């Protein structure tokens, strides 16, 4: 059980003791800190915050606590209910609201929940603003409104449909080509809100949809992180249904993974590669992903004459670098597509529409498309942290050990070798060190990971 406070929000397991888990008291305290921060940003007398949630069992409770806390601060709440992270981001701008809170623990298991915080542009708070929220929470610096000044609570509906309309109107979403292709796909939405959004989008695109785990009841039928080892059911169903491919989203629908027609993985890393290939083929420009993402995006970008840059891990860091380099598409290698023509946030609905457009235009199978890209293989591992482990000291020693290689230390330690790399970093969302490796074969990537893990264990003895 754990409570993790970071600049991107607060995340923890439901139940237990105050300050060590995500209890109602911690939820109220953090929502109040965000509300106080928001009020300090402006001289406006009336503020509005959009809130929405994924389908987690605890979502309704956490949502009520957050809503009533903001109302108690004199802030109006537009509650869009069951929603997706990108839908809430768009709703902030559609409603001309002052901020937003998404109640979701993303890919974490069902006992977790979290508050993800948005600014008035519908984007995640930057490091400076996140620190201020944490400081307010730490100091209990709250000042609640008197009875005549309480905020107004409104339930609002129809935002997923508005989101779908916005996606269909994007200039590179080729609705006619997709309809002509008569695709059949299987969708695994892990019994969360992707089960509402993705089938509805596919219907508008004329795609036959076979639903798997699309009941938004919060009972995740498998680990909700869309990794190969968790996706055996959809792999089997894609083959059984003779589908063109499978679509997998995480509980808050900001990560997208694709399953090939033969049940093999397209590769979460390659979702962004494929969408970028399509966009760059139609529009010249640059791309950005994070340090833990595949080199394949760099290769595809350079093939199209663009420039690729890598940011620190975290959506806000990717977005900042995308703005600085005028990138026309970017994201994270975990299947997160950021397409600025829509908005600056990872969005599986946009990803699905761009991927379908690409496949429909190429008139090739999903597996053929995957085989057309440079082959890199990743190994994603983690080491559980105990309080005694000094992570910073370990990372420093690893950087020193490999100082003759190309070492980047803007976010943990990334060591670039000639044909492979390893990225070591402390997670912002779980008490672990992530160890990502990439090489030209799965065996090489796994072997590199094992070697590095053993070296870390040796150092931490």
LINBELHU-V504485 format. One record per residue. N is the residue number from 1. RES is the residue in one letter. SS is DSSP state (helix for helix, strand for strand, loop for the rest). Layout:
# LINBELHU-V504485
n: {N | N}
res: {RES | RES}
ss: {SS | SS}
This chain:
# LINBELHU-V504485
n: {1 | 2 | 3 | 4 | 5 | 6 | 7 | 8 | 9 | 10 | 11 | 12 | 13 | 14 | 15 | 16 | 17 | 18 | 19 | 20 | 21 | 22 | 23 | 24 | 25 | 26 | 27 | 28 | 29 | 30 | 31 | 32 | 33 | 34 | 35 | 36 | 37 | 38 | 39 | 40 | 41 | 42 | 43 | 44 | 45 | 46 | 47 | 48 | 49 | 50 | 51 | 52 | 53 | 54 | 55 | 56 | 57 | 58 | 59 | 60 | 61 | 62 | 63 | 64 | 65 | 66 | 67 | 68 | 69 | 70 | 71 | 72 | 73 | 74 | 75 | 76 | 77 | 78 | 79 | 80 | 81 | 82 | 83 | 84 | 85 | 86 | 87 | 88 | 89 | 90 | 91 | 92 | 93 | 94 | 95 | 96 | 97 | 98 | 99 | 100 | 101 | 102 | 103 | 104 | 105 | 106 | 107 | 108 | 109 | 110 | 111 | 112 | 113 | 114 | 115 | 116 | 117 | 118 | 119 | 120 | 121 | 122 | 123 | 124 | 125 | 126 | 127 | 128 | 129 | 130 | 131 | 132 | 133 | 134 | 135 | 136 | 137 | 138 | 139 | 140 | 141 | 142 | 143 | 144 | 145 | 146 | 147 | 148 | 149 | 150 | 151 | 152 | 153 | 154 | 155 | 156 | 157 | 158 | 159 | 160 | 161 | 162 | 163 | 164 | 165 | 166 | 167 | 168 | 169 | 170 | 171 | 172 | 173 | 174 | 175 | 176 | 177 | 178 | 179 | 180 | 181 | 182 | 183 | 184 | 185 | 186 | 187 | 188 | 189 | 190 | 191 | 192 | 193 | 194 | 195 | 196 | 197 | 198 | 199 | 200 | 201 | 202 | 203 | 204 | 205 | 206 | 207 | 208 | 209 | 210 | 211 | 212 | 213 | 214 | 215 | 216 | 217 | 218 | 219 | 220 | 221 | 222 | 223 | 224 | 225 | 226 | 227 | 228 | 229 | 230 | 231 | 232 | 233 | 234 | 235 | 236 | 237 | 238 | 239 | 240 | 241 | 242 | 243 | 244 | 245 | 246 | 247 | 248 | 249 | 250 | 251 | 252 | 253 | 254 | 255 | 256 | 257 | 258 | 259 | 260 | 261 | 262 | 263 | 264 | 265 | 266 | 267 | 268 | 269 | 270 | 271 | 272 | 273 | 274 | 275 | 276 | 277 | 278 | 279 | 280 | 281 | 282 | 283 | 284 | 285 | 286 | 287 | 288 | 289 | 290 | 291 | 292 | 293 | 294 | 295 | 296 | 297 | 298 | 299 | 300 | 301 | 302 | 303 | 304 | 305 | 306 | 307 | 308 | 309 | 310 | 311 | 312 | 313 | 314 | 315 | 316 | 317 | 318 | 319 | 320 | 321 | 322 | 323 | 324 | 325 | 326 | 327 | 328 | 329 | 330 | 331 | 332 | 333 | 334 | 335 | 336 | 337 | 338 | 339 | 340 | 341 | 342 | 343 | 344 | 345 | 346 | 347 | 348 | 349 | 350 | 351 | 352 | 353 | 354 | 355 | 356 | 357 | 358 | 359 | 360 | 361 | 362 | 363 | 364 | 365 | 366 | 367 | 368 | 369 | 370 | 371 | 372 | 373 | 374 | 375 | 376 | 377 | 378 | 379 | 380 | 381 | 382 | 383 | 384 | 385 | 386 | 387 | 388 | 389 | 390 | 391 | 392 | 393 | 394 | 395 | 396 | 397 | 398 | 399 | 400 | 401 | 402 | 403 | 404 | 405 | 406 | 407 | 408 | 409 | 410 | 411 | 412 | 413 | 414 | 415 | 416 | 417 | 418 | 419 | 420 | 421 | 422 | 423 | 424 | 425 | 426 | 427 | 428 | 429 | 430 | 431 | 432 | 433 | 434 | 435 | 436 | 437 | 438 | 439 | 440 | 441 | 442 | 443 | 444 | 445 | 446 | 447 | 448 | 449 | 450 | 451 | 452 | 453 | 454 | 455 | 456 | 457 | 458 | 459 | 460 | 461}
res: {X | X | X | X | X | X | X | X | X | X | X | X | X | X | X | X | X | X | X | X | X | X | X | X | X | X | X | X | X | X | X | X | X | X | X | X | X | X | X | X | X | X | X | X | X | X | X | X | X | X | X | X | X | X | X | X | X | X | X | X | X | X | X | X | X | X | X | X | X | X | X | X | X | X | X | X | X | X | X | X | X | X | X | X | X | X | X | X | X | X | X | X | X | X | X | X | X | X | X | X | X | X | X | X | X | X | X | X | X | X | X | X | X | X | X | X | X | X | X | X | X | X | X | X | X | X | X | X | X | X | X | X | X | X | X | X | X | X | X | X | X | X | X | X | X | X | X | X | X | X | X | X | X | X | X | X | X | X | X | X | X | X | X | X | X | X | X | X | X | X | X | X | X | X | X | X | X | X | X | X | X | X | X | X | X | X | X | X | X | X | X | X | X | X | X | X | X | X | X | X | X | X | X | X | X | X | X | X | X | X | X | X | X | X | X | X | X | X | X | X | X | X | X | X | X | X | X | X | X | X | X | X | X | X | X | X | X | X | X | X | X | X | X | X | X | X | X | X | X | X | X | X | X | X | X | X | X | X | X | X | X | X | X | X | X | X | X | X | X | X | X | X | X | X | X | X | X | X | X | X | X | X | X | X | X | X | X | X | X | X | X | X | X | X | X | X | X | X | X | X | X | X | X | X | X | X | X | X | X | X | X | X | X | X | X | X | X | X | X | X | X | X | X | X | X | X | X | X | X | X | X | X | X | X | X | X | X | X | X | X | X | X | X | X | X | X | X | X | X | X | X | X | X | X | X | X | X | X | X | X | X | X | X | X | X | X | X | X | X | X | X | X | X | X | X | X | X | X | X | X | X | X | X | X | X | X | X | X | X | X | X | X | X | X | X | X | X | X | X | X | X | X | X | X | X | X | X | X | X | X | X | X | X | X | X | X | X | X | X | X | X | X | X | X | X | X | X | X | X | X | X | X | X | X | X | X | X | X | X | X | X | X | X | X | X | X | X | X | X | X | X | X | X | X | X | X | X | X | X | X | X}
ss: {loop | loop | strand | strand | strand | strand | loop | loop | strand | strand | strand | strand | strand | strand | loop | loop | loop | strand | loop | loop | strand | strand | loop | helix | helix | helix | helix | helix | helix | helix | helix | helix | helix | helix | helix | helix | helix | helix | helix | helix | loop | loop | loop | loop | loop | loop | loop | strand | strand | strand | strand | strand | strand | loop | loop | loop | loop | loop | helix | helix | helix | helix | helix | helix | helix | helix | helix | helix | helix | helix | helix | helix | loop | loop | loop | strand | strand | strand | strand | strand | strand | strand | loop | loop | helix | helix | helix | helix | helix | helix | helix | helix | helix | helix | loop | loop | loop | loop | strand | strand | strand | strand | strand | loop | loop | loop | loop | loop | loop | loop | loop | strand | strand | strand | strand | strand | strand | strand | loop | loop | loop | loop | loop | strand | loop | loop | helix | helix | helix | helix | helix | helix | helix | helix | helix | helix | helix | helix | helix | loop | loop | loop | loop | loop | loop | loop | helix | helix | helix | loop | loop | loop | strand | strand | strand | loop | loop | loop | helix | helix | helix | helix | helix | helix | helix | helix | helix | helix | loop | loop | loop | loop | loop | loop | helix | helix | helix | helix | helix | helix | helix | loop | loop | strand | strand | strand | strand | strand | loop | loop | loop | loop | loop | helix | helix | helix | helix | helix | helix | helix | helix | helix | helix | helix | loop | loop | loop | strand | strand | strand | strand | strand | loop | loop | loop | loop | loop | loop | loop | loop | loop | loop | loop | loop | loop | loop | loop | helix | helix | helix | loop | helix | helix | helix | helix | helix | helix | helix | helix | helix | loop | loop | loop | loop | strand | strand | strand | strand | strand | loop | loop | loop | loop | loop | loop | strand | strand | strand | strand | loop | loop | loop | loop | loop | strand | loop | loop | helix | helix | helix | helix | helix | helix | helix | helix | helix | helix | helix | helix | helix | helix | helix | loop | loop | loop | strand | strand | strand | strand | strand | loop | loop | loop | loop | loop | helix | helix | helix | helix | helix | helix | helix | helix | loop | loop | loop | loop | strand | strand | strand | strand | loop | loop | loop | helix | helix | helix | helix | helix | helix | helix | helix | helix | helix | helix | loop | strand | strand | strand | strand | strand | strand | loop | loop | loop | strand | strand | strand | strand | loop | loop | loop | strand | loop | loop | loop | loop | helix | helix | helix | helix | helix | helix | helix | helix | helix | helix | helix | helix | helix | helix | helix | loop | loop | loop | helix | helix | helix | helix | helix | helix | loop | loop | loop | loop | loop | strand | strand | strand | strand | strand | strand | strand | strand | loop | loop | loop | loop | loop | loop | helix | helix | helix | helix | helix | helix | helix | helix | helix | helix | helix | loop | loop | loop | loop | strand | strand | strand | loop | loop | loop | loop | strand | strand | strand | strand | loop | loop | loop | loop | strand | strand | strand | strand | strand | strand | loop | loop | loop | loop | loop | strand | strand | strand | strand | strand | strand | strand | strand | loop | loop | helix | helix | helix | helix | helix | helix | helix | helix | helix | helix | helix | helix | helix | helix | helix | helix | helix | helix | loop | loop}
